[in-house]
Amino acid sequence: GLLLILLNLGSYAGPAACKPVDRERVHQIFLKFDVDGSGSLDRDEFHEVMTVLCSNVFTRVLVQWSLTLMIVPMVAQAILDGIVDLFEFIVHQYNQWDDIDPLEAQIMRYGEMVMDYYNEYVYYPIIVAKSPPIVLRWGQKIWEIIDDIPEAVWSTVPVTLLSCILGCLVVPYCIFKIDAFFDWLADRNKDKLRKRAAAPRRTSSSRRREI
């Protein structure tokens, strides 16, 4: 029952947890805990299997939501703040030198040169002159829509993109490490069950003699 609850929780918790364990992996775990090779699990073996599977599912759901909602956005914001601080430090040090133009002025000057070259050799002679009128109209509408986007939205684009990139890289990596950890845990518990099964058991007659 607990396993079914956690599986349902994983199905609503997000893509990374909706399939917490595939059928092949569950079958491998069952085979690992089938110590005597009978093809079925006794009570102790089944208890160990359920412990590993339930813990695996719950940990995946918890880690995924923690990373997605808290850790990844915080890390992305910290990275962006570090990049901005580093850039401001470089600009400040660069502007301290004598007999040179401020870095912002040079960037603006080179930007104007690039835009002038683009308008003179690319935009008007190629895009405007050779594009069909319907393409130009749709391009103008798209540009108007982009221009109407508030500045507050554009300011959140960098942290959003960086959060998406980190989410695509960090979350699957953590899920993979969780699966590897529970594979190791299953192997360790399997060895414990095997040692317990191989340990000699005292018979009732020997216990009576000891008494």
Contacts in CASP RR format, 6 or more apart in sequence:
PFRMAT RR
TARGET T0000
AUTHOR 0000-0000-0000
METHOD contacts of the structure
MODEL  1
GLLLILLNLGSYAGPAACKPVDRERVHQIFLKFDVDGSGSLDRDEFHEVM
TVLCSNVFTRVLVQWSLTLMIVPMVAQAILDGIVDLFEFIVHQYNQWDDI
DPLEAQIMRYGEMVMDYYNEYVYYPIIVAKSPPIVLRWGQKIWEIIDDIP
EAVWSTVPVTLLSCILGCLVVPYCIFKIDAFFDWLADRNKDKLRKRAAAP
RRTSSSRRREI
2 50 0 8 1.000
2 54 0 8 1.000
3 50 0 8 1.000
3 53 0 8 1.000
3 54 0 8 1.000
3 57 0 8 1.000
6 20 0 8 1.000
6 54 0 8 1.000
6 57 0 8 1.000
6 58 0 8 1.000
6 61 0 8 1.000
7 20 0 8 1.000
7 57 0 8 1.000
9 17 0 8 1.000
9 57 0 8 1.000
9 58 0 8 1.000
9 61 0 8 1.000
10 17 0 8 1.000
10 18 0 8 1.000
10 20 0 8 1.000
10 57 0 8 1.000
10 60 0 8 1.000
10 61 0 8 1.000
11 17 0 8 1.000
11 18 0 8 1.000
12 18 0 8 1.000
13 61 0 8 1.000
13 64 0 8 1.000
13 65 0 8 1.000
14 64 0 8 1.000
16 60 0 8 1.000
16 64 0 8 1.000
16 171 0 8 1.000
16 172 0 8 1.000
16 175 0 8 1.000
17 57 0 8 1.000
17 60 0 8 1.000
17 61 0 8 1.000
17 64 0 8 1.000
20 56 0 8 1.000
20 57 0 8 1.000
20 60 0 8 1.000
20 61 0 8 1.000
21 29 0 8 1.000
21 53 0 8 1.000
21 56 0 8 1.000
21 57 0 8 1.000
21 179 0 8 1.000
25 179 0 8 1.000
26 53 0 8 1.000
29 49 0 8 1.000
29 52 0 8 1.000
29 53 0 8 1.000
29 186 0 8 1.000
30 41 0 8 1.000
30 49 0 8 1.000
32 186 0 8 1.000
32 187 0 8 1.000
32 190 0 8 1.000
33 41 0 8 1.000
33 45 0 8 1.000
33 46 0 8 1.000
33 48 0 8 1.000
33 49 0 8 1.000
33 186 0 8 1.000
33 189 0 8 1.000
33 190 0 8 1.000
33 193 0 8 1.000
34 40 0 8 1.000
34 41 0 8 1.000
34 45 0 8 1.000
35 45 0 8 1.000
35 190 0 8 1.000
35 193 0 8 1.000
35 194 0 8 1.000
35 197 0 8 1.000
36 197 0 8 1.000
41 49 0 8 1.000
44 193 0 8 1.000
44 196 0 8 1.000
45 193 0 8 1.000
48 186 0 8 1.000
48 189 0 8 1.000
48 190 0 8 1.000
48 193 0 8 1.000
51 189 0 8 1.000
52 182 0 8 1.000
52 185 0 8 1.000
52 186 0 8 1.000
52 189 0 8 1.000
55 182 0 8 1.000
55 185 0 8 1.000
56 178 0 8 1.000
56 179 0 8 1.000
56 182 0 8 1.000
59 178 0 8 1.000
59 182 0 8 1.000
60 175 0 8 1.000
60 178 0 8 1.000
63 171 0 8 1.000
63 174 0 8 1.000
63 175 0 8 1.000
63 178 0 8 1.000
64 171 0 8 1.000
64 174 0 8 1.000
64 175 0 8 1.000
67 167 0 8 1.000
67 170 0 8 1.000
67 171 0 8 1.000
67 174 0 8 1.000
68 167 0 8 1.000
68 171 0 8 1.000
72 163 0 8 1.000
72 166 0 8 1.000
72 167 0 8 1.000
72 170 0 8 1.000
72 171 0 8 1.000
73 159 0 8 1.000
73 163 0 8 1.000
75 166 0 8 1.000
76 159 0 8 1.000
76 162 0 8 1.000
76 163 0 8 1.000
76 166 0 8 1.000
77 159 0 8 1.000
79 162 0 8 1.000
80 158 0 8 1.000
80 159 0 8 1.000
80 162 0 8 1.000
90 103 0 8 1.000
91 103 0 8 1.000
91 104 0 8 1.000
94 100 0 8 1.000
94 103 0 8 1.000
95 102 0 8 1.000
95 103 0 8 1.000
128 136 0 8 1.000
END
